[in-house]
Amino acid sequence: MIIGVPKEIKTNENRVALTPAGVKEFVKRGHTVYMQATAGEGSGFTDEEYQQAGASVLPTIEDVYEIAEMIMKVKEPIEPEYKLIKKDQLVFTYFHFASYEPLTKAMIDSQSVCLAYETVEKPDRSLPLLVPMSEVAGRMSVQQGAKYLEKTMKGRGILLGGVAGVAPAKVLILGGGVVGTEAAKMAAGLGADVTILDVNLARMRYLEDIMPANVNTIMSNEYNIRSLIQQADLIVGAVLIPGAKAPHLITRDMLKEMRPGTVLVDVAVDQGGCIETCKPTTHENPTFIIDDVVHYCVANMPGAVPYTSTLALTNATLPYALQLAEKGWKKACRENEELKKGLNIIQGKVVYQAVAEAFDLEYTSLEEVL
Ligand SMILES: NC(=O)c1ccc[n+]([C@@H]2O[C@H](COP(=O)([O-])OP(=O)(O)OC[C@H]3O[C@@H](n4cnc5c(N)ncnc54)[C@H](O)[C@@H]3O)[C@@H](O)[C@H]2O)c1
């Protein structure tokens, strides 16, 4: 198969869909890979490294879309890319169709095959191509939180781990899923006093078993949250209710009960946030202050660490991409239920129910197309 990897053109996107190591895996199996020049630059990979791994480098984005049977990307295509996508071309990337109608319509019109990273699903309902970014964001939340707790950053001026004779900071984590668990590991490793709140008892039992002694779990409810926020130094929002907006577990009136300089990192901001006063910010201007409480609400946290994020993402996508290249999308999806769930739009037909429902479009069942 001919695989094409364009350079990401969305603002501030430095990740790339394939590393030189990934190129080698394709080439080893007899496939051809075309990289757009400087596609890997933002993640620290040079054109020469890709060439040494066996890829050819093409000068423009048009060249890559023109030649490829499968396009591998990171972010959803944006407007200038719509017209480059060809009939029957396989596009494997994050799409998040249900959140943007113009993209959905453009991909229907393109007659391409759209396989979305975010809906590839394992039998236990976990989303293997979303997990790596949650891992990155979870770990980063504590790194960022520690920084904004410094006095010059308007925080309380407290060191997460304390020192001998001085108590460590208290870190409160709302939601003990992928983001919350990674945040807890980082905060605990730095010596903080960590509390995870969740509503899922089975999950909390598991966390109690695997976490170090400086991590505790507590049932998430308004009573417990109101009492714990009064003593917390850093609060990480990591709640997810699949398919729904995040619940506002911390409301505006609760800010007055917190100490000045408390830091809130709402990782769930991409789903509306679990802290009422959070609104999306960027890496250029990540924080704002309300009632002396520092809010950090960057919607694309992994974007700050493109090297780690690219490797984490491609570790997860490559095995699926190799199957698509080896078998073609139809056979690969027939034989792999996880990949099959990633199919959203096939040659003008919407085959993912939630996308059809989001925009009142005709839904075609996969069985009719595969
Ligand atoms: N900002 C970013 O850059 C970024 C990056 C990755 C993920 N995210 C977001 O982070 C959020 C968390 O993602 P995840 O992968 O950890 O999800 P997850 O499904 O693994 O975990 C969510 C957890 O929230 C818990 N929960 C549900 N309701 C709760 C409540 N009322 N109180 C406490 N806990 C509750 C669930 O039981 C679950 O354990 C999502 O909104 C995701 O989109 C943001």
The ligand as an SDF file (V2000), in Angstrom:
LIG
                    3D

 44 48  0  0  0  0  0  0  0  0999 V2000
   -7.1340   18.6190   28.1790 N   0  0  0  0  0  0  0  0  0  0  0  0
   -6.5030   17.6660   27.5060 C   0  0  0  0  0  0  0  0  0  0  0  0
   -5.5130   17.9080   26.8300 O   0  0  0  0  0  0  0  0  0  0  0  0
   -6.9970   16.2540   27.5950 C   0  0  0  0  0  0  0  0  0  0  0  0
   -6.2280   15.1940   27.1200 C   0  0  0  0  0  0  0  0  0  0  0  0
   -6.6930   13.8870   27.2930 C   0  0  0  0  0  0  0  0  0  0  0  0
   -7.9310   13.6620   27.9220 C   0  0  0  0  0  0  0  0  0  0  0  0
   -8.6680   14.7250   28.3540 N   0  0  0  0  0  0  0  0  0  0  0  0
   -9.9650   14.5840   29.0480 C   0  0  0  0  0  0  0  0  0  0  0  0
   -9.7650   14.1420   30.3810 O   0  0  0  0  0  0  0  0  0  0  0  0
  -10.9940   13.5930   30.8630 C   0  0  0  0  0  0  0  0  0  0  0  0
  -10.7510   12.2790   31.5900 C   0  0  0  0  0  0  0  0  0  0  0  0
  -10.3400   11.3130   30.6520 O   0  0  0  0  0  0  0  0  0  0  0  0
   -9.9760    9.8030   31.0720 P   0  0  0  0  0  0  0  0  0  0  0  0
   -9.3340    9.1770   29.8900 O   0  0  0  0  0  0  0  0  0  0  0  0
   -9.2690    9.7710   32.3770 O   0  0  0  0  0  0  0  0  0  0  0  0
  -11.4380    9.1860   31.2820 O   0  0  0  0  0  0  0  0  0  0  0  0
  -11.8000    7.8200   32.0380 P   0  0  0  0  0  0  0  0  0  0  0  0
  -13.0890    7.3520   31.4970 O   0  0  0  0  0  0  0  0  0  0  0  0
  -10.6310    6.8950   32.0310 O   0  0  0  0  0  0  0  0  0  0  0  0
  -11.9990    8.2770   33.5740 O   0  0  0  0  0  0  0  0  0  0  0  0
  -13.0560    9.0800   34.0070 C   0  0  0  0  0  0  0  0  0  0  0  0
  -13.3320    8.7590   35.4610 C   0  0  0  0  0  0  0  0  0  0  0  0
  -14.2680    9.6990   35.9630 O   0  0  0  0  0  0  0  0  0  0  0  0
  -15.0530    9.0090   36.9120 C   0  0  0  0  0  0  0  0  0  0  0  0
  -16.2510    9.7710   37.2490 N   0  0  0  0  0  0  0  0  0  0  0  0
  -17.4520    9.8430   36.5800 C   0  0  0  0  0  0  0  0  0  0  0  0
  -18.3010   10.6460   37.2550 N   0  0  0  0  0  0  0  0  0  0  0  0
  -17.6440   11.0950   38.3560 C   0  0  0  0  0  0  0  0  0  0  0  0
  -17.9910   11.9480   39.4440 C   0  0  0  0  0  0  0  0  0  0  0  0
  -19.1800   12.5000   39.5350 N   0  0  0  0  0  0  0  0  0  0  0  0
  -17.0420   12.1730   40.3880 N   0  0  0  0  0  0  0  0  0  0  0  0
  -15.8150   11.6250   40.3220 C   0  0  0  0  0  0  0  0  0  0  0  0
  -15.4340   10.8030   39.3120 N   0  0  0  0  0  0  0  0  0  0  0  0
  -16.3480   10.5400   38.3560 C   0  0  0  0  0  0  0  0  0  0  0  0
  -15.3190    7.6740   36.2590 C   0  0  0  0  0  0  0  0  0  0  0  0
  -15.7730    6.7060   37.1780 O   0  0  0  0  0  0  0  0  0  0  0  0
  -13.9310    7.3680   35.6920 C   0  0  0  0  0  0  0  0  0  0  0  0
  -13.1370    6.6340   36.6110 O   0  0  0  0  0  0  0  0  0  0  0  0
  -11.8950   13.4810   29.6270 C   0  0  0  0  0  0  0  0  0  0  0  0
  -12.7750   14.5700   29.6000 O   0  0  0  0  0  0  0  0  0  0  0  0
  -10.9170   13.5770   28.4820 C   0  0  0  0  0  0  0  0  0  0  0  0
  -11.5400   14.0370   27.2870 O   0  0  0  0  0  0  0  0  0  0  0  0
   -8.2220   16.0070   28.1880 C   0  0  0  0  0  0  0  0  0  0  0  0
  1  2  1  0
  2  3  2  0
  2  4  1  0
  4  5  1  0
  4 44  2  0
  5  6  2  0
  6  7  1  0
  7  8  2  0
  8  9  1  0
  8 44  1  0
  9 10  1  0
  9 42  1  0
 10 11  1  0
 11 12  1  0
 11 40  1  0
 12 13  1  0
 13 14  1  0
 14 15  2  0
 14 16  1  0
 14 17  1  0
 17 18  1  0
 18 19  2  0
 18 20  1  0
 18 21  1  0
 21 22  1  0
 22 23  1  0
 23 24  1  0
 23 38  1  0
 24 25  1  0
 25 26  1  0
 25 36  1  0
 26 27  1  0
 26 35  1  0
 27 28  2  0
 28 29  1  0
 29 30  1  0
 29 35  2  0
 30 31  1  0
 30 32  2  0
 32 33  1  0
 33 34  2  0
 34 35  1  0
 36 37  1  0
 36 38  1  0
 38 39  1  0
 40 41  1  0
 40 42  1  0
 42 43  1  0
M  CHG  2   8   1  16  -1
M  END
$$$$
